[in-house]
Amino acid sequence: MTAYKRKDGYYHKAKEEGYRSRAVYKLKQIDEKFNIFKEGNVVVDLGASPGSWSEYAVEKVGEGNVLAIDKERMRAIDGVSFQQGDMTDEGFTRKISIIAGEVDVVISDMSPNITGNYDVDHARSVYLARQALKFCYANLRKGGRFVVKVFQGEDFRKFMEQTKKTFSSVHGYSPEASRESSSEMYIICKGFQGVKKDGSWKR
Ligand SMILES: C[S@@+](CC[C@H](N)C(=O)[O-])C[C@H]1O[C@@H](n2cnc3c(N)ncnc32)[C@H](O)[C@@H]1O
């Protein structure tokens, strides 16, 4: 098979439309179905590099703000602030919480380094999703929205149930742009209820 054929239609579409990655179409399909972004929103993009989700978010929020975070470097994007660091490092997440302040939308496409062992990759993906959820507890404003990638596996449902305790609507969704062979799913959470200072639920 030629390299051209191996790279799918979304790869070429992203090149033509000037996005850094085909991943942009997953977020676009999620947004078209669930209405995630509004003009003027403050957005935090976790696991942002190479940057296509941030490119899309900045188009959607106009005069709003996008803060991109990744443990790897990311080439600058106009209108997007970037902080490099590890979302599993408590010192770093505290710093990001202060920089971000109250936010309207948290999107997380964080992926672990793939080992090929389904259970290990799943467990690491759920761990990253939990870090993203913790960030929501600290920074998402009431009514805020959260989109998070999780690899399917035995803890997927448990994680989804956990999100239901603090969001009024929660849906699992696999955008058409996710490759057929991938186990990734996105959980779309809307209507954040907030948590009390002691970590218990406000409702
Ligand atoms: C699939 S890529 C994200 C692609 C991105 N949404 C885009 O559209 O360009 C996953 C990213 O998660 C980042 N990541 C994984 N673990 C992380 C962590 N603990 N803290 C911060 N970023 C992390 C990786 O470095 C990688 O860049």
The ligand as an SDF file (V2000), in Angstrom:
LIG
                    3D

 27 29  0  0  0  0  0  0  0  0999 V2000
   -3.4690   12.4920   20.8580 C   0  0  0  0  0  0  0  0  0  0  0  0
   -2.3850   13.7410   21.3930 S   0  0  0  0  0  0  0  0  0  0  0  0
   -3.4080   15.1630   21.3920 C   0  0  0  0  0  0  0  0  0  0  0  0
   -3.7110   15.7100   20.0230 C   0  0  0  0  0  0  0  0  0  0  0  0
   -4.3730   17.0800   20.0850 C   0  0  0  0  0  0  0  0  0  0  0  0
   -5.7200   17.0000   20.5990 N   0  0  0  0  0  0  0  0  0  0  0  0
   -4.4350   17.7450   18.7380 C   0  0  0  0  0  0  0  0  0  0  0  0
   -5.5330   17.9430   18.2290 O   0  0  0  0  0  0  0  0  0  0  0  0
   -3.3910   18.0950   18.1890 O   0  0  0  0  0  0  0  0  0  0  0  0
   -2.2120   13.3920   23.1050 C   0  0  0  0  0  0  0  0  0  0  0  0
   -1.3140   14.3510   23.8660 C   0  0  0  0  0  0  0  0  0  0  0  0
   -1.4430   14.1040   25.2550 O   0  0  0  0  0  0  0  0  0  0  0  0
   -0.2430   14.5080   25.8670 C   0  0  0  0  0  0  0  0  0  0  0  0
   -0.1470   13.9830   27.2390 N   0  0  0  0  0  0  0  0  0  0  0  0
   -0.1240   12.6890   27.6210 C   0  0  0  0  0  0  0  0  0  0  0  0
    0.0280   12.5780   28.9490 N   0  0  0  0  0  0  0  0  0  0  0  0
    0.0750   13.8490   29.4260 C   0  0  0  0  0  0  0  0  0  0  0  0
    0.2410   14.3910   30.7250 C   0  0  0  0  0  0  0  0  0  0  0  0
    0.3890   13.5860   31.8020 N   0  0  0  0  0  0  0  0  0  0  0  0
    0.2580   15.7290   30.8850 N   0  0  0  0  0  0  0  0  0  0  0  0
    0.1350   16.5390   29.7910 C   0  0  0  0  0  0  0  0  0  0  0  0
   -0.0060   16.0850   28.5220 N   0  0  0  0  0  0  0  0  0  0  0  0
   -0.0310   14.7530   28.3390 C   0  0  0  0  0  0  0  0  0  0  0  0
    0.8110   13.9240   24.9200 C   0  0  0  0  0  0  0  0  0  0  0  0
    2.0640   14.5530   25.1020 O   0  0  0  0  0  0  0  0  0  0  0  0
    0.1830   14.1850   23.5460 C   0  0  0  0  0  0  0  0  0  0  0  0
    0.7010   15.3610   22.9550 O   0  0  0  0  0  0  0  0  0  0  0  0
  1  2  1  0
  2  3  1  0
  2 10  1  0
  3  4  1  0
  4  5  1  0
  5  6  1  0
  5  7  1  0
  7  8  2  0
  7  9  1  0
 10 11  1  0
 11 12  1  0
 11 26  1  0
 12 13  1  0
 13 14  1  0
 13 24  1  0
 14 15  1  0
 14 23  1  0
 15 16  2  0
 16 17  1  0
 17 18  1  0
 17 23  2  0
 18 19  1  0
 18 20  2  0
 20 21  1  0
 21 22  2  0
 22 23  1  0
 24 25  1  0
 24 26  1  0
 26 27  1  0
M  CHG  2   2   1   9  -1
M  END
$$$$
